[in-house]
Amino acid sequence: MPRIRARAVLLLAALGLALFVLYGPLPSPSLPFPHPTGTAVLLTAHPDDESMFFAPTLLSLVSAGWEVWVLCLSVGDAEGLGGVRRGELADAAEVMGLGRERVQVVDDPRLPDSMTTSWEPEPILEHLHSFLKTHENITLLLTFDERGVSGHVNHASLPLALLSSQSPSHSTAESQQQLPPSYMLLSSPLTPKFIALFAWFVPLHSSPTARLSLSIEQYAQAVRAMLAHRSQMLWFRWLYVAFSRYMWVNEWVPLSALSAAATSTTPRPSEQPKPPQEPIREL
């Protein structure tokens, strides 16, 4: 029986690869962002977010001629490896063609690497606006959506902070600073999240603003970027690399899709309940 099951899995994988090679991305073709080529910044919470969740976008943008920065708001020091992980992020950026010099990592005690502590908007916006003030040519801002892909509360804090910065209730000049066009990465339900290259055929949204996909060659590059995070490559992350849709496809919607009413009626992040999707060790 185990041998039969193994053969069935191999047959299914071979069928998926054949569909990919023969029919490509149909019915979910790649769709670029509706902006001229320029300079983008990816706002993340931890080193390895950029490779684990955003590789299809980063590689697609670089291939299209964009200059891409990563602004990471923690060193990922939950296990005392912050210094190591900072270097691994630079290594991954080099693998993906961003360049080590286009990575900025924040080490702020107000932004702890924690699966249970949400981040307040103020330090997030402080570091983001400082970055944007220094890099005035940014024309595209990318981050997680309110579910943070894995349900991690640090991830989910980022779009909520961005949305709050556009609220009239924030009276400071810094919080009212105009953001560049901003987009959120769509989080997937559990079942279609781990279907590997079948993600080509199972879109999360009927009309996303952008859908960016990888070729087989680019997928191999994304895997090399993930492997640059050597300290994080535990057994379950090997499964992630093999099966996650986020190693193949990213789908994006505007920040404005996150209802302003949600933030006006929701407690501050430190008081919020955990997002409904349970975090699975950054998977």
C-alpha positions as CSV (number, residue, x, y, z in Angstrom):
1,M,0.0,0.0,0.0
2,P,2.7,2.6,0.8
3,R,4.3,1.9,-2.6
4,I,1.0,2.5,-4.4
5,R,0.5,5.7,-2.5
6,A,4.0,6.9,-3.4
7,R,3.4,6.1,-7.1
8,A,0.1,8.1,-6.9
9,V,1.9,11.1,-5.4
10,L,4.6,10.9,-8.1
11,L,1.9,10.6,-10.8
12,L,0.1,13.6,-9.5
13,A,3.3,15.6,-9.4
14,A,4.2,14.6,-12.9
15,L,0.7,15.6,-14.1
16,G,1.0,19.0,-12.5
17,L,4.4,19.6,-14.1
18,A,3.0,18.5,-17.5
19,L,0.1,21.0,-17.2
20,F,2.5,23.7,-16.2
21,V,4.9,23.1,-19.1
22,L,2.1,22.6,-21.7
23,Y,-0.3,25.3,-20.7
24,G,1.8,27.7,-18.6
25,P,0.0,30.1,-16.3
26,L,-3.5,29.7,-17.6
27,P,-6.1,30.5,-16.3
28,S,-4.1,32.8,-14.0
29,P,-1.6,34.8,-16.2
30,S,0.9,37.1,-14.7
31,L,-0.4,40.7,-14.3
32,P,2.2,43.5,-13.5
33,F,1.5,46.4,-11.2
34,P,-0.2,49.3,-13.0
35,H,2.7,51.6,-12.5
36,P,5.7,52.6,-14.6
37,T,9.0,50.9,-13.7
38,G,10.5,52.6,-10.8
39,T,11.7,52.0,-7.2
40,A,9.8,49.7,-4.8
41,V,10.1,49.0,-1.1
42,L,9.0,45.8,0.6
43,L,8.0,46.3,4.2
44,T,8.5,43.1,6.2
45,A,8.6,42.0,9.9
46,H,11.4,39.4,10.0
47,P,14.5,38.3,8.0
48,D,13.3,35.4,5.7
49,D,9.8,37.0,5.1
50,E,11.1,38.4,1.8
51,S,12.2,34.9,0.5
52,M,9.4,32.8,2.2
53,F,6.4,34.9,1.0
54,F,7.5,37.5,-1.5
55,A,10.0,35.8,-3.8
56,P,7.7,35.8,-6.9
57,T,7.2,39.5,-6.6
58,L,10.8,40.5,-5.9
59,L,12.2,38.3,-8.7
60,S,9.5,39.6,-11.1
61,L,10.2,43.2,-10.3
62,V,14.0,42.8,-10.6
63,S,13.5,41.1,-13.9
64,A,11.3,43.9,-15.2
65,G,13.9,46.5,-14.3
66,W,12.7,47.8,-10.9
67,E,15.0,48.9,-8.2
68,V,13.8,47.0,-5.1
69,W,14.5,47.7,-1.4
70,V,13.6,45.6,1.7
71,L,12.8,47.4,4.9
72,C,12.7,44.7,7.6
73,L,11.4,46.0,11.0
74,S,13.2,43.4,13.3
75,V,16.3,41.3,13.3
76,G,14.3,38.2,14.2
77,D,15.9,37.8,17.5
78,A,13.3,35.5,19.2
79,E,16.0,32.8,19.5
80,G,19.0,35.0,20.0
81,L,20.1,34.8,16.3
82,G,19.5,38.4,15.3
83,G,23.0,39.1,14.1
84,V,23.1,35.9,12.1
85,R,19.7,36.5,10.5
86,R,20.6,40.0,9.5
87,G,23.4,38.6,7.5
88,E,21.3,35.9,6.0
89,L,18.8,38.5,4.8
90,A,21.6,40.3,3.0
91,D,22.7,37.0,1.4
92,A,19.2,36.3,0.2
93,A,18.9,39.8,-1.3
94,E,22.1,39.2,-3.2
95,V,20.8,35.8,-4.5
96,M,17.6,37.5,-5.8
97,G,19.4,40.3,-7.5
98,L,18.4,43.1,-5.2
99,G,21.9,43.7,-3.9
100,R,23.0,43.6,-0.3
101,E,23.1,47.4,-0.2
102,R,19.3,47.6,-0.7
103,V,18.4,46.0,2.6
104,Q,17.7,48.0,5.7
105,V,17.1,46.1,9.0
106,V,15.6,47.8,12.1
107,D,16.5,46.7,15.6
108,D,14.0,48.4,17.9
109,P,12.9,47.0,21.3
110,R,9.4,48.4,20.6
111,L,9.1,45.9,17.7
112,P,9.9,42.5,19.3
113,D,10.0,39.3,17.2
114,S,7.0,37.6,18.9
115,M,4.2,35.4,17.9
116,T,1.9,36.8,20.6
117,T,2.8,40.6,20.7
118,S,1.3,42.9,18.1
119,W,3.2,46.0,17.2
120,E,1.9,49.5,17.8
121,P,1.5,51.7,14.7
122,E,3.8,54.5,16.0
123,P,7.2,52.8,15.7
124,I,6.3,51.1,12.4
125,L,5.4,54.5,10.9
126,E,8.4,56.2,12.5
127,H,10.8,53.8,10.7
128,L,8.8,53.7,7.5
129,H,8.6,57.5,7.2
130,S,12.3,57.9,8.0
131,F,13.1,55.5,5.2
132,L,10.8,57.3,2.7
133,K,12.3,60.6,3.7
134,T,15.7,59.3,2.8
135,H,14.6,57.5,-0.3
136,E,12.3,60.0,-2.0
137,N,12.2,58.1,-5.2
138,I,10.0,55.2,-3.9
139,T,7.0,54.7,-6.1
140,L,5.6,51.4,-4.8
141,L,5.1,50.1,-1.3
142,L,4.4,46.4,-0.6
143,T,3.6,44.5,2.5
144,F,1.4,41.8,4.1
145,D,-2.4,42.0,4.4
146,E,-4.2,41.9,7.7
147,R,-3.9,38.1,8.0
148,G,-0.2,38.2,7.4
149,V,-0.2,35.0,5.2
150,S,0.9,32.8,8.2
151,G,-1.3,34.5,10.8
152,H,1.8,36.0,12.5
153,V,0.7,39.0,14.6
154,N,3.8,41.0,13.7
155,H,3.0,40.6,10.0
156,A,-0.6,41.6,10.5
157,S,0.5,44.8,12.4
158,L,2.1,46.3,9.3
159,P,-0.9,46.9,7.0
160,L,-3.0,48.1,10.0
161,A,-0.3,50.7,10.8
162,L,-0.2,51.8,7.2
163,L,-4.0,52.2,7.1
164,S,-4.0,54.0,10.4
165,S,-1.5,56.5,9.1
166,Q,-4.1,57.7,6.5
167,S,-6.8,58.1,9.1
168,P,-7.9,61.7,10.1
169,S,-7.6,60.6,13.7
170,H,-3.8,60.7,13.3
171,S,-3.0,64.4,13.7
172,T,0.8,64.5,13.5
173,A,2.4,65.7,10.3
174,E,4.6,62.6,10.1
175,S,1.6,60.2,10.3
176,Q,-0.2,62.2,7.6
177,Q,2.8,61.9,5.2
178,Q,1.6,60.7,1.9
179,L,2.4,57.1,1.2
180,P,3.4,55.9,-2.3
181,P,0.9,53.5,-4.0
182,S,0.5,50.7,-1.4
183,Y,-0.5,47.1,-1.9
184,M,-1.1,44.0,0.3
185,L,-0.1,40.4,-0.4
186,L,-3.3,38.3,-0.4
187,S,-3.3,35.6,2.3
188,S,-4.4,32.1,1.3
189,P,-6.8,29.7,3.0
190,L,-5.0,26.6,4.2
191,T,-6.0,24.2,1.5
192,P,-4.8,26.2,-1.6
193,K,-1.8,27.4,0.4
194,F,0.2,24.2,0.0
195,I,-0.4,23.2,-3.7
196,A,3.0,24.2,-5.1
197,L,2.9,25.0,-8.8
198,F,-0.8,24.1,-8.9
199,A,-1.2,27.7,-7.6
200,W,-0.9,28.7,-11.2
201,F,-4.4,27.2,-11.7
202,V,-6.1,28.2,-8.4
203,P,-6.2,32.0,-8.1
204,L,-7.1,33.6,-4.8
205,H,-8.8,36.6,-6.4
206,S,-10.8,36.9,-9.6
207,S,-9.3,40.4,-10.3
208,P,-6.2,41.2,-8.3
209,T,-4.3,44.4,-9.0
210,A,-1.3,42.3,-9.7
211,R,-0.4,38.7,-10.0
212,L,3.2,37.8,-10.3
213,S,4.4,34.2,-11.0
214,L,7.7,32.4,-11.4
215,S,9.1,30.2,-14.1
216,I,10.8,27.0,-13.1
217,E,14.2,28.6,-13.4
218,Q,13.1,31.5,-11.2
219,Y,11.6,29.1,-8.7
220,A,15.1,27.5,-8.4
221,Q,16.4,31.0,-7.7
222,A,13.8,31.6,-5.0
223,V,14.8,28.3,-3.4
224,R,18.4,29.4,-3.3
225,A,17.3,32.6,-1.6
226,M,15.4,30.7,1.0
227,L,18.4,28.4,1.6
228,A,20.5,31.6,2.3
229,H,18.5,31.7,5.6
230,R,20.5,28.7,6.9
231,S,19.6,29.1,10.5
232,Q,15.9,28.9,9.7
233,M,15.9,25.8,7.5
234,L,14.3,23.3,9.9
235,W,12.5,20.3,8.6
236,F,9.1,21.9,8.2
237,R,10.6,24.7,6.1
238,W,11.8,22.2,3.6
239,L,8.2,21.1,3.2
240,Y,7.2,24.8,2.8
241,V,9.8,25.3,0.0
242,A,8.4,22.2,-1.7
243,F,4.7,22.9,-1.4
244,S,3.9,26.5,-0.7
245,R,2.1,28.6,-3.3
246,Y,4.1,31.6,-2.2
247,M,7.2,30.1,-3.7
248,W,5.4,30.3,-7.1
249,V,2.7,33.0,-7.1
250,N,1.9,36.3,-5.4
251,E,-1.4,38.1,-5.7
252,W,-1.8,41.8,-4.7
253,V,-4.7,44.1,-3.8
254,P,-4.6,47.8,-2.8
255,L,-4.1,48.8,0.8
256,S,-7.5,50.6,0.4
257,A,-9.2,47.2,0.2
258,L,-8.6,46.9,3.9
259,S,-11.7,48.7,5.2
260,A,-11.0,51.9,7.1
261,A,-14.1,51.0,9.2
262,A,-12.2,48.0,10.5
263,T,-9.5,50.1,12.1
264,S,-11.9,52.7,13.5
265,T,-13.8,50.0,15.4
266,T,-10.9,47.8,16.3
267,P,-8.9,48.1,19.5
268,R,-5.2,49.2,19.3
269,P,-2.9,46.4,18.2
270,S,-1.8,45.6,21.7
271,E,-5.4,45.0,22.7
272,Q,-6.5,43.1,19.7
273,P,-7.2,39.3,19.8
274,K,-4.9,37.2,17.7
275,P,-5.9,36.9,14.0
276,P,-8.2,34.0,13.3
277,Q,-5.5,32.1,11.3
278,E,-3.2,30.3,13.7
279,P,0.5,31.0,13.2
280,I,2.4,27.9,12.1
281,R,6.0,28.7,12.8
282,E,6.3,31.1,9.9
283,L,4.9,28.7,7.4
